Amino acid sequence: MANRKHQRASAARRHIQPEINRRLFRASRVAQIMHINMLHERSHALSNIYSASVFSYLADDLRELQQLFQQQNKAKHEY
């Protein structure tokens, strides 16, 4: 019985970790693109709507990432 719980928790971690990695990579890429756009548009300020949209997107993604970390920690402690 305990072995089955351990296997279930292990499987949950295996499914969560790639999603965490994907979202971290995506957040990193979005930040890099935003930085490049800011450098390119030095003479022309980026629109407030663009900046707000990107930061809102990142905030949503990071909030979901935090939930994935919590799920992963919960799965670790279940067995």
VEXKOLVEX-722671 format. One record per residue: residue number from 1; residue in one letter; x negated, y, z negated of N, C-alpha, C, CB in turn. Coordinates in nm, 4 decimals. Glycine has a CB too. Example, Ala and Ser with C-alpha at 12.3 -4.5 7.8 and 13.67 -1.06 7.14 Angstrom:
// residues 2
> 1;A;-1.3190;-0.5690;-0.7800;-1.2300;-0.4500;-0.7800;-1.3200;-0.3300;-0.7800;-1.1308;-0.4473;-0.9046 .
> 2;S;-1.2850;-0.2250;-0.7080;-1.3670;-0.1060;-0.7140;-1.2900;0.0030;-0.7870;-1.4084;-0.0598;-0.5725 .
//
This chain:
// residues 79
> 1;M;-0.0827;-0.1195;0.0000;0.0000;0.0000;0.0000;-0.0873;0.1260;0.0000;0.0942;-0.0003;-0.1216 .
> 2;A;-0.1864;0.1254;-0.0889;-0.2765;0.2413;-0.0953;-0.3551;0.2543;0.0344;-0.3732;0.2292;-0.2153 .
> 3;N;-0.3897;0.1403;0.0928;-0.4634;0.1416;0.2183;-0.3795;0.2045;0.3292;-0.5055;-0.0005;0.2573 .
> 4;R;-0.2504;0.1759;0.3305;-0.1617;0.2324;0.4323;-0.1518;0.3849;0.4166;-0.0212;0.1681;0.4231 .
> 5;K;-0.1430;0.4312;0.2915;-0.1393;0.5760;0.2662;-0.2690;0.6408;0.3139;-0.1170;0.6050;0.1152 .
> 6;H;-0.3795;0.5745;0.2869;-0.5099;0.6261;0.3295;-0.5168;0.6333;0.4820;-0.6243;0.5374;0.2746 .
> 7;Q;-0.4675;0.5304;0.5485;-0.4681;0.5292;0.6951;-0.3792;0.6394;0.7515;-0.4219;0.3927;0.7477 .
> 8;R;-0.2634;0.6606;0.6891;-0.1721;0.7655;0.7347;-0.2369;0.9037;0.7181;-0.0383;0.7588;0.6565 .
> 9;A;-0.3003;0.9260;0.6024;-0.3667;1.0542;0.5777;-0.4817;1.0738;0.6756;-0.4182;1.0620;0.4325 .
> 10;S;-0.5556;0.9679;0.7025;-0.6670;0.9755;0.7969;-0.6174;1.0076;0.9377;-0.7456;0.8438;0.7974 .
> 11;A;-0.5081;0.9460;0.9778;-0.4507;0.9731;1.1099;-0.4022;1.1169;1.1188;-0.3350;0.8765;1.1397 .
> 12;A;-0.3424;1.1668;1.0122;-0.2954;1.3062;1.0116;-0.4129;1.4014;1.0282;-0.2190;1.3380;0.8807 .
> 13;R;-0.5233;1.3734;0.9586;-0.6422;1.4598;0.9714;-0.6969;1.4557;1.1129;-0.7516;1.4170;0.8717 .
> 14;R;-0.6975;1.3376;1.1747;-0.7492;1.3261;1.3122;-0.6655;1.4059;1.4108;-0.7533;1.1796;1.3553 .
> 15;H;-0.5368;1.4168;1.3859;-0.4501;1.4920;1.4767;-0.4554;1.6415;1.4488;-0.3067;1.4426;1.4654 .
> 16;I;-0.4806;1.6786;1.3255;-0.4829;1.8203;1.2880;-0.6145;1.8855;1.3284;-0.4607;1.8362;1.1371 .
> 17;Q;-0.7262;1.8164;1.3103;-0.8569;1.8769;1.3354;-0.8745;1.9279;1.4782;-0.9645;1.7775;1.3051 .
> 18;P;-0.8351;1.8537;1.5818;-0.8498;1.9091;1.7181;-0.7661;2.0360;1.7382;-0.8090;1.8037;1.8224 .
> 19;E;-0.6496;2.0415;1.6768;-0.5663;2.1616;1.6887;-0.6324;2.2801;1.6192;-0.4263;2.1365;1.6293 .
> 20;I;-0.6932;2.2554;1.5036;-0.7661;2.3611;1.4333;-0.8804;2.4107;1.5210;-0.8202;2.3101;1.2966 .
> 21;N;-0.9567;2.3183;1.5769;-1.0695;2.3561;1.6629;-1.0230;2.4351;1.7850;-1.1461;2.2313;1.7079 .
> 22;R;-0.9132;2.3924;1.8450;-0.8602;2.4603;1.9633;-0.8193;2.6038;1.9301;-0.7400;2.3829;2.0203 .
> 23;R;-0.7524;2.6199;1.8172;-0.7065;2.7540;1.7801;-0.8225;2.8450;1.7397;-0.6058;2.7451;1.6658 .
> 24;L;-0.9218;2.7903;1.6736;-1.0397;2.8710;1.6397;-1.1119;2.9156;1.7658;-1.1358;2.7917;1.5491 .
> 25;F;-1.1270;2.8248;1.8612;-1.1923;2.8596;1.9868;-1.1119;2.9666;2.0605;-1.2095;2.7345;2.0754 .
> 26;R;-0.9804;2.9495;2.0641;-0.8942;3.0457;2.1331;-0.9019;3.1838;2.0678;-0.7492;2.9960;2.1339 .
> 27;A;-0.8994;3.1889;1.9352;-0.9100;3.3169;1.8646;-1.0442;3.3831;1.8936;-0.8922;3.2969;1.7128 .
> 28;S;-1.1491;3.3023;1.8981;-1.2816;3.3545;1.9297;-1.2865;3.4123;2.0706;-1.3865;3.2451;1.9145 .
> 29;R;-1.2292;3.3406;2.1667;-1.2280;3.3880;2.3051;-1.1456;3.5154;2.3197;-1.1731;3.2796;2.3978 .
> 30;V;-1.0312;3.5209;2.2541;-0.9478;3.6412;2.2616;-1.0242;3.7601;2.2040;-0.8135;3.6205;2.1858 .
> 31;A;-1.0933;3.7395;2.0919;-1.1714;3.8472;2.0315;-1.2843;3.8918;2.1247;-1.2290;3.8020;1.8962 .
> 32;Q;-1.3501;3.7954;2.1912;-1.4568;3.8304;2.2854;-1.4023;3.9100;2.4035;-1.5273;3.7039;2.3357 .
> 33;I;-1.2900;3.8668;2.4566;-1.2294;3.9374;2.5699;-1.1873;4.0778;2.5285;-1.1080;3.8591;2.6243 .
> 34;M;-1.1305;4.0882;2.4098;-1.0901;4.2204;2.3595;-1.2128;4.3109;2.3463;-1.0172;4.2074;2.2222 .
> 35;H;-1.3216;4.2561;2.2968;-1.4452;4.3336;2.2820;-1.4966;4.3806;2.4185;-1.5534;4.2494;2.2105 .
> 36;I;-1.4974;4.2905;2.5160;-1.5416;4.3266;2.6515;-1.4518;4.4345;2.7096;-1.5424;4.2029;2.7438 .
> 37;N;-1.3219;4.4199;2.6910;-1.2289;4.5211;2.7411;-1.2520;4.6556;2.6746;-1.0851;4.4766;2.7191 .
> 38;M;-1.2825;4.6532;2.5469;-1.3074;4.7794;2.4758;-1.4347;4.8465;2.5279;-1.3187;4.7546;2.3232 .
> 39;L;-1.5378;4.7662;2.5557;-1.6617;4.8223;2.6102;-1.6387;4.8773;2.7503;-1.7729;4.7159;2.6127 .
> 40;H;-1.5629;4.8039;2.8295;-1.5357;4.8448;2.9671;-1.4507;4.9720;2.9716;-1.4653;4.7318;3.0429 .
> 41;E;-1.3597;4.9817;2.8808;-1.2673;5.0957;2.8788;-1.3138;5.2058;2.7845;-1.1282;5.0496;2.8384 .
> 42;R;-1.4442;5.2151;2.7643;-1.4984;5.3136;2.6702;-1.4500;5.4550;2.7038;-1.6522;5.3089;2.6710 .
> 43;S;-1.4483;5.4873;2.8311;-1.4056;5.6215;2.8698;-1.2537;5.6354;2.8658;-1.4573;5.6550;3.0095 .
> 44;H;-1.1838;5.5257;2.8811;-1.0376;5.5271;2.8759;-0.9952;5.4405;2.7579;-0.9739;5.4754;3.0109 .
> 45;A;-0.9338;5.4993;2.6634;-0.8920;5.4241;2.5448;-0.7938;5.3141;2.5846;-0.8278;5.5184;2.4396 .
> 46;L;-0.8085;5.1989;2.5218;-0.7126;5.0912;2.5453;-0.5772;5.1359;2.4930;-0.7580;4.9580;2.4770 .
> 47;S;-0.4747;5.0943;2.5603;-0.3415;5.1348;2.5181;-0.3087;5.0759;2.3812;-0.2368;5.0915;2.6216 .
> 48;N;-0.2329;5.1497;2.3054;-0.1922;5.1032;2.1730;-0.1077;4.9772;2.1836;-0.1146;5.2125;2.0992 .
> 49;I;-0.0269;4.9694;2.2884;0.0587;4.8519;2.3053;-0.0272;4.7277;2.3295;0.1582;4.8729;2.4227 .
> 50;Y;-0.1307;4.7415;2.4130;-0.2215;4.6300;2.4398;-0.2893;4.5852;2.3110;-0.3271;4.6696;2.5450 .
> 51;S;-0.3463;4.6794;2.2388;-0.4166;4.6458;2.1149;-0.3222;4.5821;2.0135;-0.4814;4.7709;2.0548 .
> 52;A;-0.2056;4.6398;1.9965;-0.1093;4.5864;1.9007;-0.0673;4.4448;1.9401;0.0138;4.6781;1.8913 .
> 53;S;-0.0481;4.4217;2.0681;-0.0072;4.2889;2.1147;-0.1157;4.1851;2.0880;0.0257;4.2928;2.2645 .
> 54;V;-0.2395;4.2208;2.1168;-0.3499;4.1268;2.0954;-0.3661;4.0964;1.9469;-0.4815;4.1834;2.1527 .
> 55;F;-0.3619;4.1991;1.8635;-0.3781;4.1761;1.7204;-0.2604;4.0990;1.6627;-0.3942;4.3084;1.6472 .
> 56;S;-0.1419;4.1220;1.7135;-0.0249;4.0468;1.6692;-0.0395;3.8996;1.7082;0.1045;4.1064;1.7297 .
> 57;Y;-0.0861;3.8759;1.8294;-0.1094;3.7401;1.8778;-0.2126;3.6694;1.7895;-0.1566;3.7423;2.0252 .
> 58;L;-0.3227;3.7385;1.7608;-0.4259;3.6798;1.6763;-0.3731;3.6525;1.5356;-0.5477;3.7719;1.6699 .
> 59;A;-0.2966;3.7448;1.4811;-0.2412;3.7265;1.3470;-0.1497;3.6050;1.3428;-0.1648;3.8520;1.3025 .
> 60;D;-0.0651;3.5890;1.4439;0.0243;3.4726;1.4496;-0.0562;3.3434;1.4583;0.1201;3.4834;1.5699 .
> 61;D;-0.1566;3.3438;1.5425;-0.2391;3.2247;1.5607;-0.3141;3.1909;1.4322;-0.3382;3.2450;1.6762 .
> 62;L;-0.3678;3.2909;1.3659;-0.4426;3.2667;1.2431;-0.3506;3.2231;1.1291;-0.5197;3.3921;1.2030 .
> 63;R;-0.2284;3.2733;1.1286;-0.1303;3.2290;1.0281;-0.0994;3.0802;1.0476;0.0008;3.3134;1.0377 .
> 64;E;-0.0805;3.0405;1.1725;-0.0556;2.8993;1.2018;-0.1789;2.8144;1.1707;-0.0149;2.8815;1.3491 .
> 65;L;-0.2949;2.8715;1.1922;-0.4193;2.8018;1.1600;-0.4286;2.7770;1.0095;-0.5415;2.8830;1.2089 .
> 66;Q;-0.3903;2.8757;0.9318;-0.3902;2.8596;0.7862;-0.2957;2.7467;0.7445;-0.3493;2.9917;0.7173 .
> 67;Q;-0.1806;2.7373;0.8096;-0.0866;2.6294;0.7798;-0.1463;2.4931;0.8162;0.0456;2.6514;0.8555 .
> 68;L;-0.2203;2.4883;0.9260;-0.2861;2.3626;0.9639;-0.3907;2.3221;0.8611;-0.3511;2.3756;1.1020 .
> 69;F;-0.4671;2.4191;0.8099;-0.5649;2.3898;0.7052;-0.4940;2.3349;0.5809;-0.6465;2.5169;0.6696 .
> 70;Q;-0.3813;2.3939;0.5464;-0.3065;2.3466;0.4303;-0.2552;2.2044;0.4524;-0.1894;2.4409;0.4003 .
> 71;Q;-0.2072;2.1754;0.5733;-0.1621;2.0396;0.6052;-0.2776;1.9409;0.5962;-0.0994;2.0349;0.7455 .
> 72;Q;-0.3934;1.9842;0.6454;-0.5105;1.8970;0.6435;-0.5514;1.8680;0.4990;-0.6281;1.9613;0.7216 .
> 73;N;-0.5514;1.9700;0.4147;-0.5874;1.9498;0.2744;-0.4853;1.8617;0.2039;-0.5994;2.0842;0.2024 .
> 74;K;-0.3589;1.8796;0.2375;-0.2542;1.7966;0.1782;-0.2741;1.6510;0.2190;-0.1138;1.8463;0.2209 .
> 75;A;-0.3086;1.6284;0.3463;-0.3307;1.4928;0.3962;-0.4513;1.4295;0.3268;-0.3514;1.4940;0.5493 .
> 76;K;-0.5536;1.5092;0.2942;-0.6723;1.4568;0.2258;-0.6370;1.4057;0.0869;-0.7807;1.5649;0.2159 .
> 77;H;-0.5468;1.4758;0.0204;-0.5180;1.4451;-0.1194;-0.4003;1.3503;-0.1372;-0.4913;1.5717;-0.1943 .
> 78;E;-0.3421;1.3024;-0.0282;-0.2271;1.2136;-0.0394;-0.2635;1.0725;-0.0787;-0.1532;1.2107;0.0889 .
> 79;Y;-0.3821;1.0306;-0.0425;-0.4145;0.8901;-0.0729;-0.4727;0.8766;-0.2069;-0.5087;0.8326;0.0273 .
//
